[in-house]
Amino acid sequence: MTLGFDSHCHLHFHHFNEDLDAVVTDSGKAGISHIMIPSIDVETAERSADIAEKYNLFSAAAFHPEHLPEESIGEAEWLAIKHVLLRPNTVAVGETGLDYHHGTFEPAKQIRWFHRHIELAESIGYPLIVHSRGAESEVLNQLPSSLSVPVILHCWGGDESLTDIAVARGFYIGVDGPLTYKKSNKLRGLIPRIPRDRLLVETDSPFLPPEPFRGRRNQPAFTGFIIMKIRELWGDNMSIENTSYILWENAMRAYRLHPGNRRADIVYRYGDSLYVNLTSRCQNNCGFCIRKSADGIAGYSLRHREDPSKSLVLSTIEAFPIEGFKELVFCGFGEPTLRTDLLMTSATAAGARGVKTRLNTNGLCTSFLSDRQVVTLLRCFDSVNISLNASGAREYNRVCPSTVEDPWEHLMKFIKLVKTTCIRARVSVVKNSGADMHRVTALAERLQMPLRIR
Ligand code: SF4
């Protein structure tokens, strides 16, 4: 299968309303397997997210510097952008930046909003897509010297010295259809200055069609014509497929989708609640565990390659509008109590914002916490869901093999401690886990705990 990535394509614009299905199908036929759809305001961010989810593509949310909100509704719209960033296929903040060419808004306002986007991207760990027109030097000045997220300089128009600075700072540089235009010698002259692992190909559809499509609506299926020009400028005998693959890999890294640097979602939406994913580690290896067959749920990527840092978890929870949801559930793609300190700090911070919090746990934390610590932990939450999944020690060992010694004893001890607090609690069992459901139901009754069958 051919791999190709149109790293910047506005499929949300009305130009695609009539034939979006065909445009996406044609791009696949042309070898463009991945598309990033950046947006320019709340409405297009929502539309981009819809398209990305429908066609299994990716989207980004932000205010374009030509489409900044009025001051009076700025905060409400900013909140709406954050809501879109919680959607499963929305994986970047963009496009933001500066546009001094059209100059719709005064520079001070543009710079203020540019910084809000930069701070948001950093606080939630999302890549940043930057627009710069007539403001390439100013964009580089405004980007902080050390950034923890990838920066994509889309449709780059800087000169040689600015390109050298951007390259030295490790930014990704996107080139578009004009690379194929007869008069674009300056742009073509930049290609040898950009390391091959930093170059991105993009169409910026429906704009900037490459030769031989000038004057027509651009579309992702035309990406190959820009790739062919890049291959020619690289000047070796690499096949078009290999050139496309290198550029695809670059975009996968830039957007943190590559297996080598894949970003896992820390906060994700499921039903009317938000979930917090602190770790992919667990002491158990339950036969029914979702982690055995998938890297996430509901379109979210949840398998952390390594635990996210405390500061990233806290800043992510702080940045997102958690107040609008029924509850904040700490469950993870693993066992959240393995990060006890962070769990308590995050739940307390959410509680201070008036948000209901729930802990989903395997109940084995008594194996590494004192009774007192367990009770202190529980007091950070409004409710707790405990995975029971068995009616006794033998069955538990079969259904939920554990590295914890005597896990059933620890689970029963945890349930006893829960009952000493006034926290709302229930136990749960997975329907097809292989546990004896009658006996599990009877045990829940004896424990006087509500049972949820999942
Ligand atoms: S306790 Fe939960 S996370 Fe751990 S293996 Fe079992 S199902 Fe998976």
Boltz pocket constraint, residues with backbone or C-beta under 6 A from the ligand:
constraints:
  - pocket:
      binder: B
      contacts: [[A, 281], [A, 282], [A, 283], [A, 284], [A, 285], [A, 286], [A, 288], [A, 289], [A, 290], [A, 291], [A, 332], [A, 333], [A, 334], [A, 335], [A, 362], [A, 387], [A, 400]]
      max_distance: 6.0
